[in-house]
Amino acid sequence: MTRQKVKLAYISDVTARKSTYKKRKKGIIKKVRELTILCGIPACAIISSPFEAKAEIWPDPEGAKEVIQRYMDASVIDESKNVNQESFLIQRISKAQEQLKKLRQENQEKEKILSIFSYMQGQDLPTDVQELKQLKKLIDNTLKETKINSQSM
């Protein structure tokens, strides 16, 4: 006989919630104990509950302190290797901003190239001096690239 899948939702009945808590807490502690034995690693579990005054600490408070201290010491040593979430997100945001800036520049150049083609087909030239200067700069750059490409062939 197979077990039914348990729906993960808040249990509103206090006695059922307390019973489930006790069973699940026992299971979690058993899993942590098995993990330490099978893999030979230090581990601890700290489970706080509204049903009990004190938190459940496995294997004992001293053992948990040793594991936590070991973690704290390792994180201080490997801080340059460990990337916390905030710095990771800051790096991702700055990369995305750089990509966005690059894409905007590429889009501006492509828009200018399209406008050059439309001017070549008879559309009136812009009357704004700044726009004309940008257009001249783009034409000069395009001519330089064309000369460089034709010389390398």
C-alpha positions as CSV (number, residue, x, y, z in Angstrom):
1,M,0.0,0.0,0.0
2,T,1.4,3.4,-1.0
3,R,1.2,6.6,0.9
4,Q,-0.8,9.5,-0.3
5,K,0.9,12.7,-1.1
6,V,0.6,15.2,1.7
7,K,-0.6,18.6,0.8
8,L,1.8,21.2,2.1
9,A,-0.5,23.8,3.8
10,Y,-0.8,25.3,7.2
11,I,-2.6,23.0,9.6
12,S,-5.2,25.1,11.4
13,D,-6.2,22.4,14.0
14,V,-3.8,23.0,17.0
15,T,-3.7,19.4,18.1
16,A,-3.1,18.0,14.6
17,R,-0.4,20.7,14.0
18,K,1.3,19.8,17.3
19,S,1.2,16.1,16.5
20,T,2.6,16.7,13.0
21,Y,5.3,18.9,14.5
22,K,6.5,16.2,16.9
23,K,6.6,13.5,14.2
24,R,8.4,15.7,11.7
25,K,10.8,17.0,14.3
26,K,11.7,13.4,15.2
27,G,12.2,12.6,11.5
28,I,14.4,15.6,10.9
29,I,16.7,14.8,13.8
30,K,16.9,11.2,12.7
31,K,17.9,12.4,9.2
32,V,20.6,14.7,10.6
33,R,22.0,11.9,12.8
34,E,22.1,9.5,9.8
35,L,23.8,12.2,7.7
36,T,26.6,12.6,10.3
37,I,27.1,8.9,10.6
38,L,26.9,7.9,6.9
39,C,29.0,10.8,5.5
40,G,31.2,11.5,8.5
41,I,30.4,15.2,8.6
42,P,29.7,17.4,11.5
43,A,26.1,18.6,11.5
44,C,23.6,20.1,14.0
45,A,19.9,20.9,14.1
46,I,18.2,23.7,16.0
47,I,14.4,23.6,16.0
48,S,12.4,26.2,17.7
49,S,8.7,25.7,18.4
50,P,5.8,27.6,19.9
51,F,4.7,24.3,21.6
52,E,7.9,24.0,23.7
53,A,9.6,26.6,25.9
54,K,13.2,25.5,24.8
55,A,14.5,24.9,21.3
56,E,15.4,21.4,20.4
57,I,19.2,21.2,19.8
58,W,20.8,18.1,18.3
59,P,23.3,16.6,19.2
60,D,23.6,18.9,22.2
61,P,24.2,22.7,22.8
62,E,28.0,22.2,22.9
63,G,28.0,20.1,19.7
64,A,25.9,22.7,17.9
65,K,28.2,25.5,19.1
66,E,31.2,23.6,17.7
67,V,29.5,23.1,14.3
68,I,28.4,26.7,14.1
69,Q,31.9,28.0,15.2
70,R,33.5,25.8,12.5
71,Y,31.1,27.3,10.0
72,M,31.9,30.8,11.1
73,D,35.6,30.2,11.1
74,A,35.4,28.7,7.6
75,S,33.3,31.6,6.3
76,V,35.8,34.2,7.6
77,I,38.7,32.3,5.9
78,D,36.9,31.8,2.6
79,E,35.1,35.1,2.5
80,S,36.9,36.0,-0.7
81,K,35.5,32.8,-2.3
82,N,32.1,33.0,-0.8
83,V,29.8,35.5,-2.6
84,N,26.8,36.5,-0.6
85,Q,23.5,37.1,-2.3
86,E,23.7,40.9,-2.2
87,S,27.1,41.2,-3.9
88,F,26.1,38.6,-6.4
89,L,23.0,40.6,-7.3
90,I,25.0,43.8,-7.5
91,Q,27.4,42.1,-9.9
92,R,24.5,40.8,-12.0
93,I,22.8,44.3,-12.1
94,S,26.0,46.0,-13.1
95,K,26.6,43.5,-15.9
96,A,23.0,43.9,-17.1
97,Q,23.4,47.7,-17.0
98,E,26.6,47.5,-19.1
99,Q,24.9,45.2,-21.6
100,L,21.9,47.6,-21.8
101,K,24.3,50.6,-22.4
102,K,26.1,48.7,-25.1
103,L,22.8,47.6,-26.8
104,R,21.5,51.2,-26.7
105,Q,24.7,52.4,-28.4
106,E,24.4,49.8,-31.0
107,N,20.7,50.7,-31.5
108,Q,21.6,54.4,-31.9
109,E,24.2,53.5,-34.5
110,K,21.8,51.3,-36.4
111,E,19.1,54.0,-36.3
112,K,21.6,56.5,-37.7
113,I,22.6,54.1,-40.4
114,L,18.9,53.6,-41.3
115,S,18.5,57.4,-41.4
116,I,21.5,57.7,-43.7
117,F,19.9,55.3,-46.1
118,S,16.6,57.2,-46.0
119,Y,18.5,60.5,-46.7
120,M,20.2,58.8,-49.6
121,Q,16.7,57.8,-50.9
122,G,15.5,61.4,-50.9
123,Q,14.3,62.1,-47.4
124,D,15.1,65.7,-46.2
125,L,18.2,66.1,-44.0
126,P,17.7,67.1,-40.4
127,T,17.8,70.8,-39.6
128,D,19.2,70.3,-36.1
129,V,22.9,71.1,-35.9
130,Q,23.6,68.5,-33.2
131,E,21.9,65.8,-35.3
132,L,23.9,66.8,-38.4
133,K,27.2,66.6,-36.4
134,Q,26.3,63.1,-35.2
135,L,25.4,62.1,-38.7
136,K,28.8,63.5,-40.0
137,K,30.7,61.6,-37.3
138,L,28.9,58.4,-38.2
139,I,29.6,58.8,-41.9
140,D,33.3,59.5,-41.1
141,N,33.5,56.4,-38.9
142,T,31.8,54.3,-41.6
143,L,34.2,55.6,-44.2
144,K,37.2,54.8,-42.0
145,E,35.9,51.2,-41.4
146,T,35.3,50.8,-45.1
147,K,38.9,51.9,-46.0
148,I,40.4,49.6,-43.3
149,N,38.4,46.7,-44.6
150,S,39.2,47.3,-48.2
151,Q,42.9,47.6,-47.4
152,S,43.0,44.3,-45.5
153,M,41.6,42.4,-48.5
